[in-house]
Amino acid sequence: MPIPVAGAIDCDLHPALPSVPALLPYLDEYWCDQITNRHIDKLPFGMSSYPSTSPLSARPDWRPAPGEAAAGPDRIRAHVLDRFDLRYALCNPIHGAVALFNNDMAAALCAAINDWVAKELLDAEPRLRASILLPLHDVELSLREIERVAPDKRFVQALFLAMGEAPLGRRANWPLFAACEKHGLAVGIHAGSTYRVAPTYAGWPSYRVEDYVAQSGAFETQLLSLVAEGVFQKHPGLKVVAIESGFTWLPQWIWRTGKTWRGVRPEVPWLDRAPGEIVKDHVRFTLQPVDAPATHPEMLARIMEHIGSDDILLFSTDYPHWQFDGEDVLPAALGQDTIRKMLVDNALDTYPRLRQAAAGAAAQNDPETRETVP
């Protein structure tokens, strides 16, 4: 189904990121010297989750010759912003810097990526917003990067990965959640791993299909960790966005987690209501990929009925990843009220900075209030 209204908000877009040599202007003298003298600038830093030759990585009409899909604001405008008549689109930069064992180098490269995104994308296209890339193996350095970038209101989210060395709800990460809550940033958890540990609890898989399917299990684990550890009781203003997680597994998670919680409530006395209710209040899921059979749309409608909320979905294209056919970015089974909320309202409720930007734009366009807008 094509988008029925103008002004939708795309909550997951992946711009092509620059090579290491292109990042040198965004690094200080020390790191320029380290990276060039050690020939690190010759190494690729692309994450292998979406290999460039895979059909899933980009649609044929989004693959330029030469160059990369989603490279630069002009291609993003043509393929997504103008094509779908979007109000905003959120760039989620996935870069290999997050997998480095050298925490200081990881922090320097993440900062360079954030500065590159601001200058080369956000400055060039006012409809673009972005997530802050973080060196998550070091909470102190990640917190420093949030504080450094947060004054730029075009960054609306901090970016985490679904797979890591420890569940995200652990209290070591709470300073990051506190900073996000303070600055009005959502916490985005994106599919992916740094692969320092096996991506499944049974060990290392052999094939890509195993890793791809296992991502939903990682999201279930992270969701349970955030709820059980009491993150949302400690930070009641926090919103978490599960990105490329799918969502058809959620009804089973709500049922099983609620059933178990009722039997062991004394273990987690800070939980003031059922886990499913906490998730509906604080957690959102991007639309693509829709992990439901297209040939049986009634199944998706039934899943939404079981979830019991049309607040949880955020519209996303996952550009340039190829998760849908043609203009049919919306699954046909979703009701019109759900679609309307998903396209605009849910994103504005999830991202305070988007809500502020939209309100400011509306005020500037209103002749009755224009004079009061600075």
C-alpha positions in Angstrom: 0.0 0.0 0.0 1.4 3.5 -0.9 1.5 6.2 1.8 -1.9 7.8 1.8 -0.9 11.2 3.2 1.9 13.7 2.8 4.2 14.6 5.7 5.0 11.1 7.1 8.0 10.6 9.3 10.5 7.9 8.4 12.1 6.6 11.6 14.8 4.4 10.0 17.0 5.5 7.1 20.6 4.4 6.5 22.8 6.8 4.7 26.0 5.5 3.1 28.9 6.5 5.4 32.2 7.9 4.3 35.5 6.0 4.0 38.1 6.6 6.7 40.1 9.1 4.6 37.0 11.2 4.2 36.7 11.3 8.0 40.2 12.8 8.5 39.0 16.4 8.4 36.7 15.6 11.3 39.5 14.1 13.5 42.1 16.0 15.5 45.8 15.9 14.7 46.6 13.0 17.0 44.1 10.7 15.5 44.8 11.7 11.9 48.4 10.8 12.6 47.6 7.5 14.3 45.1 6.4 11.6 47.3 7.3 8.6 50.7 6.2 10.0 49.2 2.8 11.1 47.4 2.5 7.7 44.1 2.2 9.4 42.7 4.5 6.7 43.2 1.6 4.3 40.8 -0.6 6.2 37.0 -0.9 5.4 34.8 -0.1 8.3 31.5 -1.2 6.9 29.4 -3.6 9.0 28.7 -6.9 7.2 25.1 -7.2 8.2 24.0 -6.0 4.8 26.7 -7.0 2.2 26.8 -4.6 -0.7 26.1 -7.5 -3.2 23.1 -8.8 -1.3 19.7 -8.1 -2.9 18.4 -7.3 0.6 20.9 -4.5 0.9 19.4 -2.3 -1.7 16.8 -2.3 -4.5 18.3 -2.4 -8.1 16.9 1.1 -8.9 18.6 2.4 -5.7 22.0 1.1 -6.8 23.9 3.9 -8.7 26.7 3.1 -11.1 29.2 3.9 -9.7 28.8 4.6 -6.0 26.7 3.3 -3.1 23.0 3.3 -2.5 21.9 6.1 -0.2 25.1 8.1 -0.8 24.6 11.8 -0.3 21.6 14.0 0.2 20.6 14.1 -3.5 20.0 10.4 -3.7 18.2 10.4 -0.4 15.9 13.2 -1.6 15.1 11.4 -4.9 14.6 7.9 -3.5 12.9 8.6 -0.2 12.2 12.2 0.9 10.6 13.4 -2.3 9.4 10.0 -3.5 7.3 9.5 -0.3 6.7 13.2 0.4 8.2 12.9 3.9 8.3 15.6 6.6 11.3 14.1 8.4 13.6 11.1 8.0 15.8 9.8 10.8 19.4 8.7 9.7 20.7 5.8 11.7 24.5 5.5 11.0 25.8 2.0 11.3 29.6 2.0 11.3 32.3 -0.5 12.2 33.9 2.0 14.7 31.5 0.6 17.4 33.3 -2.8 17.1 36.8 -1.6 17.8 38.6 -2.9 20.9 40.5 0.4 21.3 37.8 2.4 23.1 39.6 5.8 22.5 39.8 5.2 18.7 36.2 4.0 18.7 35.2 7.2 20.4 37.2 9.4 18.0 35.7 7.7 14.9 32.1 7.8 16.3 32.6 11.5 17.0 33.9 12.0 13.5 30.9 10.2 12.0 28.5 12.3 14.1 30.2 15.5 12.9 30.2 14.3 9.3 26.5 13.5 9.4 25.7 16.9 10.8 27.7 18.8 8.1 27.2 16.6 5.0 23.6 15.5 5.6 21.8 17.6 8.1 23.2 20.9 6.9 22.3 19.9 3.3 18.8 18.7 3.9 16.5 20.2 6.6 14.1 17.2 6.5 16.9 14.9 7.8 17.4 14.1 11.5 19.9 11.7 13.0 20.9 9.3 15.8 24.1 9.7 17.8 26.6 7.0 17.2 28.2 5.9 20.4 31.3 3.8 21.5 29.1 1.7 23.7 31.8 -0.5 25.1 32.8 2.5 27.3 29.9 4.1 29.2 32.0 7.2 30.2 33.1 7.9 26.6 29.5 7.3 25.3 28.2 9.7 27.9 30.8 12.3 26.9 29.6 12.0 23.2 26.0 12.4 24.1 26.8 15.6 26.1 28.9 16.9 23.2 26.4 16.2 20.4 23.1 16.9 22.3 23.1 20.7 21.9 22.4 20.0 18.2 18.7 19.5 18.3 18.7 17.7 14.9 20.0 14.7 16.7 16.9 13.1 18.2 18.1 9.7 19.4 21.1 7.7 20.8 21.9 4.6 18.9 22.5 1.2 20.6 22.9 -2.4 19.1 20.6 -5.3 20.0 23.4 -7.7 20.5 26.3 -7.1 22.9 28.2 -8.5 25.8 25.6 -7.8 28.5 21.9 -6.9 28.5 21.3 -3.2 28.1 19.1 -2.8 31.2 22.1 -3.4 33.5 22.7 -0.5 35.8 26.1 0.3 34.3 24.1 1.8 31.4 21.8 3.9 33.5 23.9 7.1 33.2 23.3 6.9 29.4 19.6 6.5 29.9 19.6 9.4 32.3 21.4 11.6 29.8 18.9 10.7 27.1 16.0 11.4 29.3 17.5 14.8 30.3 18.1 15.9 26.7 14.9 14.6 25.3 16.6 11.9 23.2 15.0 8.5 22.5 17.1 5.3 22.9 17.2 3.5 19.6 18.1 -0.2 19.7 19.1 -1.3 16.2 19.5 -4.9 14.9 23.2 -5.8 14.9 26.1 -7.0 16.9 29.8 -6.2 17.4 30.3 -10.0 17.5 32.6 -10.0 20.5 30.5 -12.9 21.8 28.3 -15.4 19.9 25.1 -13.9 18.6 23.1 -16.9 19.9 22.9 -18.5 23.3 23.8 -21.8 21.7 27.0 -20.6 20.3 28.2 -19.4 16.9 26.0 -20.1 13.9 27.2 -21.1 10.5 25.0 -19.2 8.1 23.6 -15.7 7.6 20.0 -16.9 7.9 20.7 -18.0 11.5 22.2 -14.7 12.5 19.3 -12.8 10.8 16.6 -14.8 12.4 18.3 -14.7 15.8 18.0 -10.9 15.9 14.4 -11.1 17.1 15.5 -13.2 20.1 18.1 -10.5 21.0 15.4 -7.9 21.0 13.2 -10.0 23.3 16.2 -10.3 25.7 16.9 -6.6 25.6 13.2 -5.7 26.2 13.0 -8.0 29.1 16.2 -6.7 30.6 15.0 -3.0 30.4 11.7 -3.9 32.0 13.0 -6.3 34.7 15.9 -4.1 35.8 13.4 -1.2 36.4 14.8 1.2 33.8 11.4 2.8 33.1 10.7 3.2 36.8 14.0 5.0 37.2 13.6 7.0 34.0 9.8 7.5 33.5 10.3 9.9 30.6 12.4 7.5 28.6 11.2 6.2 25.2 13.0 3.2 23.6 12.7 2.4 19.9 13.3 -1.1 18.6 14.7 -0.7 15.0 14.5 -3.5 12.4 13.3 -5.8 15.2 10.1 -7.0 13.7 7.1 -7.0 16.0 5.0 -10.1 15.3 6.8 -11.8 18.2 5.5 -9.2 20.7 2.2 -10.8 21.6 3.9 -14.0 22.8 6.5 -12.0 24.7 3.7 -10.0 26.4 1.8 -13.1 27.4 4.7 -15.2 28.6 6.5 -12.3 30.5 3.3 -11.3 32.2 2.4 -14.8 33.2 5.9 -15.4 34.7 6.0 -11.9 36.4 2.8 -12.6 38.3 4.4 -15.6 39.9 7.7 -13.9 40.9 6.7 -10.4 41.7 8.7 -10.2 45.0 11.9 -10.6 43.0 11.3 -7.3 41.1 9.2 -5.3 43.5 9.8 -2.0 41.6 7.6 -3.2 38.7 4.3 -1.4 39.4 2.3 -3.0 36.6 2.5 -5.8 34.1 5.5 -5.9 31.7 3.2 -5.6 28.7 1.7 -2.4 30.0 5.2 -0.9 30.6 6.2 -1.8 27.0 3.1 -0.1 25.6 3.9 3.0 27.5 7.6 3.2 26.7 8.7 1.1 23.7 8.0 1.6 20.0 8.9 -0.6 17.0 9.8 0.5 13.5 7.6 -0.9 10.7 10.1 -2.5 8.4 10.8 -5.3 8.0 7.2 -6.5 8.5 7.7 -10.1 9.5 4.3 -11.4 8.6 3.0 -13.3 5.5 1.8 -10.9 2.8 -0.5 -13.6 1.5 -2.5 -13.7 4.7 -3.0 -10.1 5.8 -5.6 -11.1 8.3 -2.8 -12.6 10.4 -1.2 -9.1 10.8 -4.5 -7.6 11.8 -4.9 -10.4 14.5 -1.4 -9.7 15.8 -2.2 -6.0 16.2 -5.3 -7.0 18.1 -3.3 -9.2 20.4 -0.8 -6.4 21.1 -3.7 -4.2 22.0 -2.2 -0.9 21.0 -1.8 1.1 17.8 0.7 3.5 19.5 3.6 1.1 19.2 4.4 1.3 15.5 6.6 3.9 13.9 6.7 4.3 10.1 10.0 3.3 8.5 11.3 2.6 5.0 14.6 1.1 6.2 16.1 2.7 3.0 18.1 1.5 1.2 17.5 -2.0 2.5 14.9 -3.7 0.3 12.1 -4.8 2.7 9.1 -4.0 0.5 8.0 -4.0 -3.1 7.7 -0.8 -5.2 5.6 1.8 -3.4 4.0 -0.7 -1.1 5.8 0.4 2.0 2.7 -0.1 4.1 1.2 -3.6 4.7 -2.4 -3.8 3.5 -3.8 -5.3 6.7 -3.3 -2.2 8.9 -6.4 -0.2 9.6 -6.6 3.5 8.5 -6.5 4.8 12.1 -3.4 2.7 12.8 -1.7 4.0 9.6 -2.5 7.6 10.4 -1.0 7.4 13.8 2.0 5.4 12.7 2.9 7.8 9.9 3.0 11.0 12.0 1.5 11.0 15.5 3.4 8.1 17.1 6.8 9.5 16.0 5.9 13.0 17.4 5.0 11.3 20.7 8.2 9.3 20.7 10.7 11.9 19.8 10.4 15.1 21.8 12.8 17.0 19.6 10.8 16.1 16.5 7.7 17.3 18.3 9.4 20.6 19.1 10.6 21.0 15.5 7.2 20.3 14.1 5.5 22.7 16.5 8.1 25.4 15.6 7.5 24.9 11.9 3.8 25.1 12.3 4.1 28.3 14.3 6.3 29.9 11.7 3.7 29.0 9.0 0.8 30.4 11.0 0.3 34.1 10.3 -1.4 34.6 13.7 1.6 33.4 15.6 4.5 34.1 13.2 5.5 37.4 15.0 5.9 35.6 18.3 8.4 33.0 16.9 12.0 34.1 17.5 
